[in-house]
Amino acid sequence: MNTKTFEQYESVVRSYCRHFPKVFTDAKGAVLKDEDGTEYIDFFCGAGAVNYGHNNPYIKQKMIDYLATDGIIHALDMYTVPKREFIETLEEKIIKPRGLSYKIQFCGPTGTNGVEAAIKLARKNTGRSNIFAFMGCFHGMTLGALSLTSEMYARNGAGASLNDVTHIPAPYMFEGLDVINYMQTLLDDDHSAVSKPAAVIMETTQAEGGIRPFTNEFLRDVRAFCDKNDILMIVDDIQVGCCRTGTFFSFERAGIKPDMVVMSKSIGGIGMPLSIVLLREDLDIWKPAEHNGTFRGNQLSFVAGKASFDWLLENNVEAETQRKGEIVRAFLTKEVLPLDSRLELRGLGLIWGLDFGKINPELAEVVIEKCFENHLICECAGRDGAVFKIMPPLVIEDELLNKGLRIVADAVKEALA
């Protein structure tokens, strides 16, 4: 298998290919195939970009049909039929039935573009520059989003000061710490040296932070804290939205209504690039073109995204994700956790993590390598990369899911030995 071209000409910044040094050619559902014809079960899911499976046949056909019409592909923010249908479907079939009310801003091709827009708009609305973000978070790699991201490896690559953010200890970090009271103290104490923020931004489940679901109570408490102090609440649903945690929006389980929601990855339906910000109508105080992007009007993304809404509703994806999540939880609890009492399991829906931090953080990497040797693709997350991450496409068949989980169990057993 020839990888010399990549090694010779591509920047050394590449990462995932170092874990999976094969040349891939085909993908369908939850299976990838390499140049030699070897098949791999996908427990990585494009970091959450292909929740509805690789080459989902319904979504793909809608894109093919549109391409066959010579429909416009690139349109900046001009009005088009695919954009209208995307907006109408998202509003009428997803947002309104959940008792929510949001306007939609199209930002650009990636999640970090959406985060940049959200924090700019929060600052514009409040006149404040500071933002509260939680330690363990990941919000993107452009400078504004990177200032929110807490991982030092990513931050050190910036080569610039990352300012106007106060990082708050996450509720799992210090036993007995009242995080809400801590934030309130920062506001009330005239010697805290911390400015009142424009917004609190958070993932309801920290994904890159090590698969850390925040409790429903904590999410409601953050909402109440923001209301009490006239601070905007921004939920980053880039990775854990689009049904990943069992509901379309990850915050639904807590019964809260964020002021803004950032979405990307699977909002593009089939891996097509798209990011959006959902925002309260009264917050929409932009001037025309005050925030823009050349590729915020990708029509194929709108076609695929609209098709994904129809498909997930028709196929009960939320309920299926919850059902399959229970398969993962039950299997790992029975077959993997008894292998070592220091192992920790966290997750919900179809995003789960096995934490090796109390044993040896490097074991997560060993398990990933052993899984790949047995044709399973997965990644790690969390502090020191100590958390083995399980995130298959939501459409994965039960048989394939169980086969992949057996590979994981065998890999963990071998690594611990």
Secondary structure, DSSP 8 states (H G I E B T S, - for coil): ---HHHHHHS-TT--HHHHS-S-EEEEEBTEEEETT--EEEESSHHHHTTTT-BT-HHHHHHHHHHHTTT---B-TT---HHHHHHHHHIIIIIIGGGT---EEEEEESSHHHHHHHHHHHHHHHHS---EEEETT----SSHHHHHH---HHHHTTS-S---SEEEE--TTTSTT--HHHHHHHHHH-TTS-----SEEEE-SEETTTTSEE--HHHHHHHHHHHHHHT-EEEEE-TTTTTTTTSSSSGGGGGT---SEEEE-GGGGTTT---EEEEE-GGG----TTSS--TTTTBHHHHHHHHHHHHHHHHTTHHHHHHHHHHHHHHHHHHHTGGG-TT-EEEEETTEEEEE-TTT-TTHHHHHHHHHHHTTEE-EEESGGG-EEEE---TT--HHHHHHHHHHHHHHHHHHH-
